[in-house]
Amino acid sequence: MKQMTDKQFNRMVGGVLKKLRVQQGLSAKQLSDKIDMAVPNLFRLEAGRRGLGVKLLFKILVGMGLTWDGFVEHLPSRNKGETNDGSTV
């Protein structure tokens, strides 16, 4: 099985974070204010053009009112882009 590159990983995580932010009804400005991040940096992160560490990921999840488990269930599985909750990315 082919391993994911850092760039692919960043795009996947960023896309899931954006999807969850939108589902939460949060604008980029609202979330960036909650997590003390400039909006352009949040956009770069959501587009996968910026990586993030665990500390920043947890800060974002807390800002959205989500748990680690709530985040992980939205990550794509290895089955054709499906997420663990059955939706597609």
Phi, psi and omega in degrees: 000136183286135180278144180285138176281166177301320180297316178296318179298314180299319178296317181297309182296315179300318179296319178294318179297319178296315179303315180292321178300314180296318178298328179282352181076023181261134171282163176300321179297316180298314180292318181298324176295319181294326185254007178056054178227140177295142181305315179301325178291323177295317178300318178297319179296313181295332179276354179082013180269003178217134176277170177214150177266176182298319181299314179292320178302313179295323178299318178294315180299317178297318178300331179266357181073030182248159175259169175302314181298321178296328177284311185299324181293346178264355178289142179297142173275182180278005182259088171052041174079005177286148175271170180293342177266005176095347178278173179249156180260000000 
